[in-house]
Amino acid sequence: MARPPLVLLGEPFMRTKTLLTALAALAAGILTSNAQVYSANVVGYASVATQNGAYTLLVIPFQIGTSNGVNEIWPNASLPDFSQILIWNPNNFTYTTYQSDSGYANGWADVNDNPISSLPTLPVGKGFFLIPSANITNTFSGAIAVNVGNSNKVSLANGAYNLAGGAVPYAGSVTNGNPATGAGGLNMTAAAGWPDFTQLLIWNPNNFTYATYQTDSGYANGWADVNDNPVAAPPTVTVGQGFFIIPSADFNWTVGL
């Protein structure tokens, strides 16, 4: 399958030190991260550093405020003016671009710096690009969207380009997780219902392309490269990282806590 119609320049940067405190289930190792993550009970925050002008593919890992609006995620003009967010529209394969502007009452404008009346939202599990206009460490603080003992199910349609991320702030191998409940990881396995040849596209900041992997239950670790050659290890992700999922058949993606 072709990549999404996107060629971007930039280099995301994430801090590598992990700090984690959590309730018993989380302390057992459910949450790990290459960004900073702090969690107590089912609330927490993650710190992700991004560089001026870099195109960073993110997902908001927590429920913030009442709607996950951009004004709640970056309150009080905490995002530098003229930073941009790109929100993917899978129906027409385009991005809608918004930019921060503290000169407007609601702090946001369209790509041409015209005021907007309705602020964009970034729901948990929905990926987007952030292009900051200055170096900034983004601190995302809120509640984990899935309660302990529960799971989140997302229906993914065959062939759709879904710009997504974990509904729970997990990091590490994408195959981690309980196939039945989704707890413990992103649960991207055949046992969890992922159809063979479903593709996972991970943004590569070094060469400005996507690294493409696909599921294949014929291999021991369940994953292959885009040409269906075996890979030494399944792909990994970090907390707050977004990615594309292109299913080879309709299925439900389950992630639990």
N, C-alpha and C positions, 0 to 999 in steps of 0.2 A: 504494500500500500504506500501511497505517496505521503510525505510528511505534510503537516499543516502548512498552509501558505504563509510562512513567516520566516524572515531572515533578520536577525537582530544582532546588534553589536553591544558588547558589554561584558562585564565579569562580576558575577556575584561573589560576595565574600562573607563567610560565616565564621564566627568564633568557634574554636575547637574545644574549649574547656567546658565540661559538663558539671553542673551542680544540680542535685535533685533531692528533694525531701517529699515524702508522699505518705498516704495512708498505707496500711499493710500490703494491700494488693499491688500498689504501685511500687512500694519499696522492694518488693520481691523481684523487680526487674521489668515490669511491664513497660515503663517509660524509660527510654534512653535517648540520648541526643548528641549531635555534633554542634548544636547551638546551645546557649544556656537555657535551661529549663528549671523552674522552681515550682513545686506543686505541694499543696497541703489539702488533704481531703480531695474534693473534686474541683478545686480552683487552683489557678497558678498563673505563671507568666513565663514567656520565652523572650529572650533577647537575641535579635538577629542583626548583625552589622551589615550595612550595604554601602557601596561606594558611589561617589558622584558619577552620574552618567551611566552606571552599569545597569544592564537589564537583568533583574533578578526574578526568577520564577518562584512565587510564594503561594502559600495558603495560610489563612488565619486559623490557628489551631485551637482557638477558644471562642465561646460565646461571649461577646462584649457588648455591654449596654442592652438596649431593647431590640436592636435590629442588625447589629454588626455594620452600621453605617460608617462611612469613612470618617465622619466627624466624631464617632465614638472610638474608633480604632486609633486615630491620631487626634486626640482632643487638644484644644487650645493652641492651634497652629503649630503643633509639634513636628509636623512634616515641613521641610523647607519649601518656601514658595517656589512654584513652577516645577515641583516634582510631579511626575506623571504616573498614573495607573492605567493599565490596558486590560480591559475586561473582554473576554472571548465570547463571541456569539456563534454557537455551533450550527445555527440554522443558515447563516449566510457566510460562514468562514471569514469573519472580519473581527476586528477589535474596535471597541469604543474607548476613546481616550479622554480621560479627565485630568485636570491638573489642580494642584493646591494654589490658592491665592488668598492670603490673609486680608487683602483689600476688599473682599466681599464679605457680607455679613455671615454667610454660612461657610466661608473659607474655601470654596471650590468653584471651578470654572470648567468650561469645555476646552477642547484642544486649542481653540483660537482665543482663549481667555475671555470668552463671553460668560456672563453669570448664568448659573443654572438654578432652577427652583427646586428640583428633586435630586437629592444626594444619592449617589450609588451606594449599594450595599455589597459586602463581601462575606457571604454566608460561610460557615464552617464547611470545609470540604470542597470549596470552589476555588480553583487556582486563578492567579492573575499575575501580570508582570508589574513590578515597581521599578521606576527609573528616577531615583532621587536626584535633586539638583545640587546636593552637597552630601558629603559623607554623613551618615546617620546610623545610630543604633536604634532599631525599632524595638520597642518593648510592647509586646502584645499581652495584655492582662485580662483574665476573665475566667469563666467557668468551663470545665470540660463538657462538651455538648452531650456526651453519653454518660448516663449514670452507671455506677458500679453494679455489675450483674446484668446489665442490659446491652443491647447492640444496636447499631445503626445499619440499615439496609438501603442501598442505593440501586435503583434499576438502571442498567446500562444497555442501550440498544445496539444491535449488530451494526458495525460499521461507523458508528458515531464517533466524532473526535471530542472526547470529554476532557476538559482541562480541570483537573481535580487535585485532591490531596486527602490525607487521612482525616476522618472525622474525630479521631482520637490522636493526640500528639505522640505517636510512636516514631521510633527511628530504628535503623538497622536493616537487616535483610527483609525484603518484601514478603518472604515466605513465612516469617514468624507469625504465630497466631494459632488459636484453636479452631480447627475447621468447622466445628459445630456452632460455637458461640462467637467466634471472631475475636475473643479476648487474647491479648498478649502480642498483637502485631497487626500488620496490614493485611495478612491473611490472603495473599495472592497465590493460591495453589489450586490444583485440580480438585483436591479433596474438599476445598471450600467452594467449589462450583465454577471456578474460572475455566472457560472453554480453551482448548488447545488453539494456539496461533493468535490469541489475543495479544495485542502489542502494547508495550509500555515505552513511552518516549520521554527520555530524561534530558533536559537542557544541559548542554555542554558549554560552559563559558570560555573554554580555552580555544575552541575552533568555531564557536558561534553556530553550532548545529545541534541536532538531537541525537543522542545515542539510543538506538532502537533495540529493544529486546522483545522476545515473544515467548509465550508459554508453550511448553511441549512436554506432556506427561511421559513421553517416551524416554526422557533423560532423567537421571537420578535426582537432580536438584530441581527439575520441572521447568527449566528455562533454557533458552537458546538465543543466539544473535538473530539479526534480521534475516539472515540467509539460512536459518535453522541449523546452524552449527552449534554444538554444545558450548556452554560457557563454564568456566571454572567455578564460578559462584553466582548465585542469583544477584540481581541488582540490589543496591541499598539506597536508602533515602535518609534525610535528616528531618528533624522537627521543623515545621514551617515551609517545607519544600513542596512545590507543586509539580505536576507532571501530566502528560497526556495519556489517556487510556483509550485504545481503539479495540472494542470487542469483536470477536469473530462470530459471535452469536449473542442473542439476548441472554442476560443473566443478572443476578442480584449480587452485589458486592457487600459483604457483611463485615463490619468492624465493631468489636465490642470492648467492654472494659470490665 
